[in-house]
Structures are given as structure tokens and as C-alpha cells.
């Protein structure tokens, strides 16, 4: 249902999924909820804004939430807002918000590495990935290989990976000797490819058929 929905669906939600529509931002402590809404309304239709305050003093912690009606609007806000806001997708409400806020603040107030930073840096998947020293180091790139037991339909696979901003192309390759599916996906940035890999590896599509998503060498400097 999510994949097939028209892009021209207006104010209807693409998906009822709080994980994809709510962003977490670092803001000046002087901001009101109206200030926050004013800064982020250019990226899409906002359902609500909230500012996190100290329980005892009622003063702003300099952190806030913005929830959009559509995942594409939240993604646009993360990509296009000023980097000083440190915008990321927020933890679902049913998880510990205080530990998330603490980890977010710790990650985003330390010195930044040189060069461009990942727009999804600070999300739970990447925090745990960064801290797990026993995990085998992967060679990140902007290109992904997707393998399935079932053959792919070009338009449907494109629509699935186009949920992550920055998709450049989706090339479905057919093997006449087997009934399996194989495709090469490329994004405009390594950050988008990393996000797609960790969100869609193991994803059942169609239901009952798990996708295998791995990085492919694209000739770029993976150290970036």
C-alpha cells in the first residue's frame, strides 16, 4: 500500500509511522514552539512542534521535536535545514526519550570530523554501529547490490528504494537461467546508501521474501 500510493496524494499520509515523520533538532534556548514551527514549515505540513523543557525549572533544554504529515517532508527537512539544527529522525515515543536526548546531545556537541557529515548521524542504528568495536568494518559506498529469491519488477523496486532521498538509478538485471532477482542501486551520497542498506537489508519484499542488501565498490574514497 505504501509503495503503490500516488505521489500526488495531497495531505494523506504516506505511512502511519512515527519513526519516519518526527524529527529531533537542536535549537537556541530562546526559541518558542511558534519560532520552531516558523523555521521548519517551509519543508512541509507540520502536525505539531514541541520543545523539551527541564521538569523543575520549565526552561528550554535547547532541543525540540517537529512532526510532519509525510515521511518525505521530514526527510526534506533533515536534508535541507541549516546544519546548526543537527536534525535527525527521532526515537519512537515508546522508547526511552531521556536516554535518546542524552546520546543525541553528547554526539552532536563534540567536535565534528572534517568534511561532510552523514545527515543521519546520531540515529540509533548508527550510534550502535559506531560504538560496536567488534563489528566487522564494512566498505561503505554510494552503490548497493540487492539480491532476492524472486525476480524483481523494475518499477516496484525503484519505488521501494526511492523512499530514501537521493536515489540516482535502479538497474534490475535478469538471469535467464534462474528465477532469482538481482539489482544495482546507486544514491547521490554514501549517507543515503548507508541508510537504505540498514533499513532495507532483511526487509520482506514481497512478504515472505527477504532482501539481501550489501555495498558495492563505486570507485570513491570510502574513508569519507
N, C-alpha and C positions, 0 to 999 in steps of 0.2 A: 504494500500500500504506500509506503514511504517513497519507494523508488518510482512508482508509476505516477505519482501526483504531479499535476501540471505545474510548471514554473510560474504560470500566471494565476496562481490560486488566491491572490489577494491577501487578505488578513488571516486566512486559515493557517493553522499551524502545520508545518511540515511534519512534525513528530511531537508527540506528547512526552518529551524527555527533558527533564530539568537539567541534566548534565550537559546538554548541548545549547541551552538558551540563556543560562545565567553566567555572567562574568564577574570576576573579582578584581578590584582595582585599588591602587594606592593613590590617595588624594590628599590635598592640603587639608589640615585640620579645621580650617576656616570654612570649608565647603558645607553648604546645606544640601538637603535632598533635591531642592529645586536647581541648585547650581550643578549638581551631578547629572540631573536629567537634561539640563540645557547643553552640557558638554557632549553628551552621548546620543542625543535624539537624532543627530544627522545620519546615524548609521542604520536606523530602522525604528520600528514601532516598539516603544518601551511599555512593558506591563507594569513594572514598579521599580523604584530605586530605594535603597536603604543604606544608612550609614551606621557603621559599628561603633558603639559608644561604651565607655567604661561603665560598669554596673554601679559603681559607688559615686563617681563624680558626674556622670552624664556627659562627659566631654568626649569629643570625637577621637577615635584611635587613628584617624587618617586612613581608614580602609572602608570600602563600600562594595555593595552589590548592585548590578544592573541586570534586570531580566528582560529579554526581548521576546517577541511573539514567535520569531522564527530562528532556527539554528544558523541560517545564512547571515542574518543580521548580527548575531553575536560573533560569528567568525569575521565578519567585515570590521566590526568594532575592534577586535583583537589585532587585526592586521593593520588597520589604518589610523588608530588613535595614537596620540603622542606617546612615545616610549616612556616618558616620565610616569605614566599611569600604571605601568607594569601589568597590563591587562592579561588575564588568563581565564580559562574556564573554571568555574567554581566547583567545589565539592558538593555533592547532593546534600540536602538538608538533614537526611537521616544519618549522616556520618558526623564525626566529632568536628564541629566547626572551629572550636578553640585551638585544637592541635593543628588544623589546616591553616588558620590565620598565623599561628606562631611560625610554622615551617615556611609559609609564604613570605612573611616579614623577614625571617632570617636569610632566606635565599636571595631576596631582592634588595637587601640593604648592603650586601657585601660587594666588593669591587667586581665590576664586570670584566669578563675576558675581552681581549682585543677582537675587533671585527664584529660582524653581525651576530646577535644572539638569537636563539630559537624563539619564535613567537609563542611556542607552547611551553617554554622553560618554566618550571615550577609546578607543572601538573603532577598529580600523584604518580602516574606511570613513570615520569622522567625523574622525579625525586628518588624513587626507589631504585631505578635503573642506575642513577649516578652513584648512589651510596653502596650498591652491592658490588663489592670488590671481587667476589668470587665469580661473577657472571663473565662469560667469555666475551671478549671485546669484539664487536661487530664493525665491519667496514661500512659506514653509512654512505649513501649516495642519493641522488635525486631519482634513480631508476629502480623499479621493483619488478620482480618476477612473480607471477600468480599462477598457481597450479591447482587443478581440480580433477576429481574422478569423472566429472561430467563435462561435456563441451559447453563453451561459453556462447552467449549471444552478445554481439558487439555492443548494441545499444544499452542493454541492461547492465553489463559490466562497467561501461563508461559512466552510466548514471550512478552506480554504486560508489565508484572511486571519485566521482565529481563532487561528492558530499564534502570532501576535504578541499579547501581552496587551493588553487594553483595547478590543477591538472592540465598538462600540456598535450598528452596524447595517450590513447589506449589502443594497443595493437594486439588483436586476437589472432593467434596462429593456430592453424588446424593441422592435425596429423591424420592422414587418411588411413593409417594402419591401426590406430587405437581410437577409442571413444573418449579419451580424456581431454581436458581443456588446458590451454597454456596461453598466457598473455604477458605482454611487457607494458608496464605503466611508467610514465615519466611525469614528474612535477617540476615546477619552476624553481623550487627551493628544496634543499635537503630537509628542512624543518617539516615541510608538508609531507614528504615521503616518509619520514620517521613517524609522524603522527598517524598516517594511513596504515603503516606497517603494524604498529602496536594496537590500533583499533580494529583492523580487519583480518589480521592473521588468526586463523581458527574460527572466523565468522562463518556461520552456516548459510550458504547461499548456493542453490536453493536449500530450504530446510532439510537437514539430514546430511548435507554435503559440505564438509569443512574445507575452507580455502587455505592453501599454504602460501604465505607471502614472505619473500625474502628480498634482500637488497642485491642489486646487480651493479657491477662496476660501470661507471659512466665517464671515466677518464678525469674526474675532478679530484681536487685535493681533499681527501676525506678528513684530514686534520681540522679543516674549517668547521 
